[in-house]
Amino acid sequence: MKGFESLECEHDDVVLRGLLVRPDAGVSHAPAPGGAVLMFPGATGPSDSFFQAMREIAAGGRLVVAPDMYGVGADLSTNAAAGTYFAALMAKPALLRERLLVWFERVRALPDVDPERIAAIGYCFGGKCVLELARSGAPVRSVTSFHGLLGTHAPAQPGAVRARVAVWTGGEDPYAPPADVEALRAELDAAGVDYQLTLFAKVAHAFTDPDHDGIAPGIAYDRTAHRIAWNGTIALLEESIDL
């Protein structure tokens, strides 16, 4: 794919191959090395709109990496096939968190990345990934969860989360029900996290993703919510890793 490079790492005897987009050469927020963003797709893998979002983030002068959480050769040809890998990781939450940290350190070690200026963005399953990365205490500057899965096996501990946390969720999202939203709010409050949680009352799951609009009950694209959440995310990147 034009403009994309491969980036590999290994975890638990699994070779992982993600995608990397370099920052727009014409934009620089600070002398090199610069800021980086890890972008985690949903459970079924990256779609056209996800790749476009990667390009937009990179156009702002940031290096962008989409980690592979399943492994080289994982079958993502159908939602059902991808779901087997997703279910396997969800059944091993400690391993999932370890894999996130392996990817974080892989990106952090890149020679053109400032290790103190890294952010993470995730969609659906990827939203869970970035929240787990924050909960781990990794030195990530900000994390943004779009219609993410909000539950966890190991809630954030007081003082452990270093990131600014932004959560964008829908009031009609069956994968993030009100009880999960309130549990996350209570968790973040108890842990003393600097967070923002925005609930779009009439919005469903995957509201930023036109490629999956209407594929199942409770999943629908919402242009207005997408624009609001995206603009807020760009502002958070500018405040957390571009300065």
N, C-alpha and C positions, 0 to 999 in steps of 0.2 A: 504494500500500500504506500503510495507516494507520500513522502514526508515522515513516515514512521520507521523507527528502528527497533530491533529486538534487544531486550535486556533480560539476562538470565540470572537465576540464583537457585539454590538447592535447599530443601528442608525435608527432614524425615525421609530421606532417600528418594524424594520426588524432585525431579527437575522441573523448574517453573520458568516459563518464558513470557515475559510481559512485553508491552509496547512503550516506546519512548518517543516523545515529540520535543524537539529542541526549541528554545525560545526564539521568537522573531528577532532576527539580527538587527532590525532597525529600532528596537525598543529596549531600553535598559533603565531599570529603576535604581540600580546601584552597581558599582564596579563588580566584575566577576571575581570570585564565584557568586552565583545569584540564587534566588529562591527557587524552590521546587514544590510541585503539587503531586501527591499520589491520588489517582482517581480510580475508584473501585466501581465496576459495573454491577448490575443486578445478577441474580442467580443464573440467568440463562446466557450471560456473556454480553459483550459490548455490541451495540447496534449502531446504525448510521448516525443517529442523533448523539450518541455517546462520543463517537469519533469527532463529530463536529464540535462538541463541547470541549474536547481535549484541544482541538486547534484554536478555539477562542481563548482558552486559558493561556496557551503558549504564545498567542499573538500579543498578550499583555507583557511579554518579556520573562516568562517563567518556563522552566523545564518541567515537563509533565510526563508522568509514568503511570500506565495502567497495569497494575500487578496481575499476574496470573495466580489464582488461588487454587486451581485444580490440578495443574500439571500438563506438561507437553503431551499432546495426543488425546486430551480429554474430548469426548464426543459431545459437541454442543449443537449438533445438527437439528435436534428437536428439543422442545421444552422438557419433555419427559426424560430424554437422555441426560440433559444438563442437570435435571433435578436429582439424579442419583448422586452426583458429585456434591451438590449443595447439601443433600441430606446427610451424606457421610461427614462433612465438615461440621454441620450443626450438631451431630451426635458426639463430636469431640471438641467441645468449646475451648479447652485448654490448648489443644493443638492448633486450633484456629487462631488464638491469640498469639501463640508462638510464631506462627507463619507470618502474621502481620508484622511482628517485630523484626523478623528476618528481612522482609521487604523494606521496612523502614530503614534499617541499617544499610541495606544494599544501596538505596538511593542516597542516603546520607554520606556514603563513602565516595560517591562520584566526584571526580576532581573539579568539575565546574558547578558544584552545588555547595552553597553555604550551609553547613550542618545545623546552624541555628535558625535557619529560615525555611522551614518545611511545613506545609499544610496538607490536609487530606480532605477529599470530597468523596462521598459515596451515595449510591442509589440503591434503594431496596435492600438486598443482602449487603451491598456495598455500604449502605448507611449503617448497618449493624457493624460492619468491619471498622469504620472510622470511629464509632463510639467505643468499640473494644480497644482500639489503639489508644484513645484518650484515657480510658479506664486503666490501662496498663501502666500509666505514668510516663510513657515515652515523651521525650522533649519535642513534641509537635506543637507548632504555634497556634494553629486553629484547625478545627474539624467541622465539616458541614455534612449533615445527614439529610438527604432528600428522600421523603417517604420511606424511611428506614425501618427495619425491625428493631424494636426498642428494648427487648428483654435481655437479660444477661445471667450467666452462671456465677459471676463474681462482681458485685456492685462496686462502684468507685468508692475508695476509702478517703476519709477526710484528709485534705491537703495533697492527695496523690496526683490529681489531674492538673497538668500544666497548660493545657490548651484552652483557648476560648472555644466554646462549643455552640454551634448553631444547629437547631433542629427545625426542619420544615415538614409538617405532617398534615394529613387531611382528616377532617372530622368524620368522613365516611369511608375511611380506609379499614377494610376488614382485617388487615395484617398488622395494624397498629391501633387496636381498640382503645377506647377511653381509659380503661383500667391500666393499660400499658403506658399511656401518655402520663397519667397521674403518678404512676410508680416511678417513671423516669424523672419527673419533676421533683418528687420527694427525694429520690436518690441523689440528684445533683445538688439540691439544697443542703442535704445532710453532709455532702462531701465538700461544700463550700466552693462549688465550681462557678466560674464566670460563664454564664450561658444565656442563650436566647432561645426560647421555644415558641414557634409560631404555628398556630393551628388554623387552617382554612376550613371553616365549618362545613361547607357543602362540597368539599373536594374529596375524591377517591384516591386509591392507590395509583402509583406511577404517574402522577399528574404532570411530571416534567418530560414524559416520554411519548412522543407522538407515534413512535414505531410500534408500540404495544397498546395503542388506544382500543379499548373495547374487546380485548382478546378473551376476557373472562369477567364474570360478575365482580363488581367492586374495583375494576381497573378502568381508568378513563383519563385521557389527557385533558388538562385545563390550561389554556394559554395564559390567562391572567395570573393564575397562581405561579405558573412557570416563570413568567417575566419578573414578578415580584421577588420570588426566591432567588432567581439567577442574579438579578441586580444587587440584592443583599449579599450574595456570596462574593461577587466581584468586590464590593466595598470591604468585606471582611478580609479578603486576600490583600487588598491595598493597605489595610491597616495593620495586618499581622506579619506579612512577609515581604512586602514591596518597599517598606520604609527603610 
